[in-house]
């Protein structure tokens, strides 16, 4: 029964798209990330690359979008999708558990969606993202809080202190502030979802004085 029920429950809880889909969410992200033609932005854990492609269109041919992924198959899928869309401003990078793969000081903005709660070493990744951002750069973390019914979906590689699926916004914010980010805004809810926990967005900045 567990084999059948869990995948079905997963689809019910998480297949609900944001109102307007990836395009609408990209518009919201673009405004908060202060995107404009010519800037560099990165999506951490880009998955199939839907938001990466939407953002790439918004920064234009003079901008650059880095898409980071651990899984080789997903890296290849994003490259193929970018080629098909005619977007030459997308660069796909191989991420590691403790590193995004981003060059130092490469980005004006970074975002991740439903990825942060998967981090097995959040302190290391947070420091890495701070290093990748230019001074004054913006970071947005979109995630959801844990609930009892999500516990069966807990990622296997997270630490004991995260023995659940999802993360409270206060916990994620505490870790990011400890890494050196400055808090700008907490948006709750970011997306209202039927049956699933509403998502939230943490908006932070790298201090202008940081290197």
C-alpha positions as a Python dict, from the first residue, in 0.01 Angstrom:
ca = {
    (1, 'X'): (0, 0, 0),
    (2, 'X'): (279, 244, 88),
    (3, 'X'): (436, 200, -253),
    (4, 'X'): (116, 314, -424),
    (5, 'X'): (-13, 571, -177),
    (6, 'X'): (299, 785, -134),
    (7, 'X'): (356, 864, -503),
    (8, 'X'): (-13, 943, -550),
    (9, 'X'): (-17, 1166, -243),
    (10, 'X'): (297, 1339, -367),
    (11, 'X'): (132, 1421, -698),
    (12, 'X'): (-181, 1554, -529),
    (13, 'X'): (15, 1775, -291),
    (14, 'X'): (276, 1916, -523),
    (15, 'X'): (142, 1910, -877),
    (16, 'X'): (-64, 2224, -811),
    (17, 'X'): (110, 2494, -1013),
    (18, 'X'): (140, 2853, -908),
    (19, 'X'): (-142, 3073, -1040),
    (20, 'X'): (-36, 3164, -1393),
    (21, 'X'): (237, 2900, -1397),
    (22, 'X'): (611, 2952, -1438),
    (23, 'X'): (563, 3276, -1631),
    (24, 'X'): (370, 3445, -1351),
    (25, 'X'): (614, 3326, -1085),
    (26, 'X'): (907, 3445, -1297),
    (27, 'X'): (748, 3790, -1313),
    (28, 'X'): (723, 3803, -932),
    (29, 'X'): (1078, 3680, -891),
    (30, 'X'): (1211, 3923, -1150),
    (31, 'X'): (1063, 4218, -964),
    (32, 'X'): (1205, 4112, -627),
    (33, 'X'): (1542, 4016, -775),
    (34, 'X'): (1557, 4361, -938),
    (35, 'X'): (1624, 4203, -1276),
    (36, 'X'): (1680, 4407, -1590),
    (37, 'X'): (1850, 4340, -1922),
    (38, 'X'): (2220, 4269, -1881),
    (39, 'X'): (2228, 4134, -1526),
    (40, 'X'): (2356, 3792, -1415),
    (41, 'X'): (2130, 3564, -1213),
    (42, 'X'): (2145, 3201, -1097),
    (43, 'X'): (1883, 2941, -1018),
    (44, 'X'): (2002, 2685, -763),
    (45, 'X'): (1861, 2336, -818),
    (46, 'X'): (1697, 2436, -1144),
    (47, 'X'): (1522, 2103, -1203),
    (48, 'X'): (1381, 2094, -1554),
    (49, 'X'): (1473, 2458, -1613),
    (50, 'X'): (1126, 2608, -1662),
    (51, 'X'): (1197, 2912, -1443),
    (52, 'X'): (1554, 2937, -1570),
    (53, 'X'): (1424, 2986, -1925),
    (54, 'X'): (1163, 3239, -1814),
    (55, 'X'): (1426, 3441, -1630),
    (56, 'X'): (1669, 3415, -1923),
    (57, 'X'): (1414, 3587, -2146),
    (58, 'X'): (1382, 3869, -1894),
    (59, 'X'): (1755, 3949, -1866),
    (60, 'X'): (1794, 3949, -2244),
    (61, 'X'): (2082, 3855, -2470),
    (62, 'X'): (2324, 4077, -2277),
    (63, 'X'): (2240, 3906, -1947),
    (64, 'X'): (2337, 3564, -1821),
    (65, 'X'): (2151, 3295, -1630),
    (66, 'X'): (2334, 3017, -1451),
    (67, 'X'): (2134, 2701, -1383),
    (68, 'X'): (2289, 2470, -1124),
    (69, 'X'): (2195, 2105, -1082),
    (70, 'X'): (2347, 1797, -918),
    (71, 'X'): (2182, 1542, -1148),
    (72, 'X'): (2354, 1498, -1484),
    (73, 'X'): (2028, 1411, -1659),
    (74, 'X'): (1869, 1737, -1546),
    (75, 'X'): (2175, 1934, -1656),
    (76, 'X'): (2138, 1786, -2003),
    (77, 'X'): (1764, 1854, -2008),
    (78, 'X'): (1815, 2223, -1926),
    (79, 'X'): (2078, 2262, -2197),
    (80, 'X'): (1846, 2099, -2449),
    (81, 'X'): (1552, 2319, -2344),
    (82, 'X'): (1765, 2634, -2374),
    (83, 'X'): (1880, 2534, -2722),
    (84, 'X'): (1525, 2462, -2831),
    (85, 'X'): (1411, 2800, -2697),
    (86, 'X'): (1698, 2977, -2876),
    (87, 'X'): (1842, 3111, -2551),
    (88, 'X'): (2220, 3146, -2574),
    (89, 'X'): (2247, 3325, -2239),
    (90, 'X'): (2194, 3013, -2023),
    (91, 'X'): (2493, 2834, -1871),
    (92, 'X'): (2436, 2506, -1687),
    (93, 'X'): (2672, 2421, -1400),
    (94, 'X'): (2725, 2100, -1205),
    (95, 'X'): (2648, 2152, -836),
    (96, 'X'): (2778, 1953, -540),
    (97, 'X'): (2620, 1889, -201),
    (98, 'X'): (2818, 2173, -43),
    (99, 'X'): (2879, 2394, -346),
    (100, 'X'): (2664, 2557, -612),
    (101, 'X'): (2940, 2546, -872),
    (102, 'X'): (2903, 2921, -925),
    (103, 'X'): (3215, 3137, -976),
    (104, 'X'): (3292, 3394, -708),
    (105, 'X'): (3121, 3730, -761),
    (106, 'X'): (2942, 3612, -1075),
    (107, 'X'): (2583, 3710, -993),
    (108, 'X'): (2369, 4011, -923),
    (109, 'X'): (2091, 3782, -801),
    (110, 'X'): (2033, 3419, -698),
    (111, 'X'): (1714, 3225, -631),
    (112, 'X'): (1608, 2875, -536),
    (113, 'X'): (1262, 2720, -525),
    (114, 'X'): (1173, 2421, -301),
    (115, 'X'): (1542, 2337, -272),
    (116, 'X'): (1661, 2481, 57),
    (117, 'X'): (1505, 2211, 277),
    (118, 'X'): (1701, 1948, 81),
    (119, 'X'): (2041, 2091, 178),
    (120, 'X'): (2249, 1847, 383),
    (121, 'X'): (2506, 2117, 472),
    (122, 'X'): (2315, 2445, 459),
    (123, 'X'): (2590, 2646, 627),
    (124, 'X'): (2839, 2554, 355),
    (125, 'X'): (2592, 2623, 74),
    (126, 'X'): (2487, 2955, 228),
    (127, 'X'): (2850, 3069, 246),
    (128, 'X'): (2900, 2957, -113),
    (129, 'X'): (2601, 3158, -232),
    (130, 'X'): (2720, 3465, -45),
    (131, 'X'): (3058, 3427, -221),
    (132, 'X'): (2888, 3393, -562),
    (133, 'X'): (2688, 3714, -520),
    (134, 'X'): (2827, 4057, -588),
    (135, 'X'): (2802, 4312, -304),
    (136, 'X'): (2440, 4425, -273),
    (137, 'X'): (2317, 4119, -465),
    (138, 'X'): (1976, 3968, -388),
    (139, 'X'): (1895, 3612, -277),
    (140, 'X'): (1542, 3468, -276),
    (141, 'X'): (1460, 3137, -110),
    (142, 'X'): (1113, 2994, -180),
    (143, 'X'): (1020, 2695, 36),
    (144, 'X'): (747, 2548, 256),
    (145, 'X'): (713, 2452, 625),
    (146, 'X'): (710, 2086, 735),
    (147, 'X'): (391, 1907, 827),
    (148, 'X'): (323, 1562, 969),
    (149, 'X'): (189, 1428, 641),
    (150, 'X'): (505, 1527, 454),
    (151, 'X'): (735, 1331, 685),
    (152, 'X'): (734, 1020, 456),
    (153, 'X'): (890, 1240, 184),
    (154, 'X'): (1184, 1355, 400),
    (155, 'X'): (1501, 1362, 186),
    (156, 'X'): (1737, 1082, 286),
    (157, 'X'): (2057, 1288, 285),
    (158, 'X'): (1956, 1572, 520),
    (159, 'X'): (2095, 1591, 872),
    (160, 'X'): (1922, 1468, 1185),
    (161, 'X'): (1817, 1822, 1274),
    (162, 'X'): (1601, 1817, 958),
    (163, 'X'): (1417, 1491, 1009),
    (164, 'X'): (1117, 1618, 816),
    (165, 'X'): (1020, 1745, 471),
    (166, 'X'): (1019, 2122, 448),
    (167, 'X'): (1168, 2389, 673),
    (168, 'X'): (1022, 2664, 889),
    (169, 'X'): (1093, 3013, 753),
    (170, 'X'): (1245, 3119, 1086),
    (171, 'X'): (1492, 2829, 1073),
    (172, 'X'): (1599, 2899, 717),
    (173, 'X'): (1627, 3270, 790),
    (174, 'X'): (1843, 3206, 1096),
    (175, 'X'): (2087, 2997, 891),
    (176, 'X'): (2109, 3254, 612),
    (177, 'X'): (2165, 3544, 849),
    (178, 'X'): (2440, 3345, 1021),
    (179, 'X'): (2613, 3309, 685),
    (180, 'X'): (2627, 3687, 646),
    (181, 'X'): (2315, 3776, 451),
    (182, 'X'): (2098, 4070, 551),
    (183, 'X'): (1721, 4027, 580),
    (184, 'X'): (1505, 4232, 347),
    (185, 'X'): (1158, 4074, 347),
    (186, 'X'): (959, 3762, 440),
    (187, 'X'): (658, 3698, 217),
    (188, 'X'): (391, 3466, 354),
    (189, 'X'): (226, 3315, 166),
    (190, 'X'): (425, 3324, -155),
    (191, 'X'): (187, 3071, -310),
    (192, 'X'): (-135, 2926, -169),
    (193, 'X'): (-168, 2556, -247),
    (194, 'X'): (-465, 2326, -210),
    (195, 'X'): (-394, 2046, 43),
    (196, 'X'): (-23, 2130, 52),
    (197, 'X'): (153, 2376, 283),
    (198, 'X'): (155, 2732, 153),
    (199, 'X'): (499, 2838, 35),
    (200, 'X'): (689, 3141, 162),
    (201, 'X'): (968, 3355, 19),
    (202, 'X'): (1270, 3491, 202),
    (203, 'X'): (1429, 3794, 37),
    (204, 'X'): (1784, 3871, 149),
    (205, 'X'): (2080, 4077, 33),
    (206, 'X'): (2454, 4047, 47),
    (207, 'X'): (2575, 4355, 237),
    (208, 'X'): (2721, 4619, 7),
    (209, 'X'): (3035, 4623, 222),
    (210, 'X'): (3091, 4246, 195),
    (211, 'X'): (3347, 4098, -42),
}
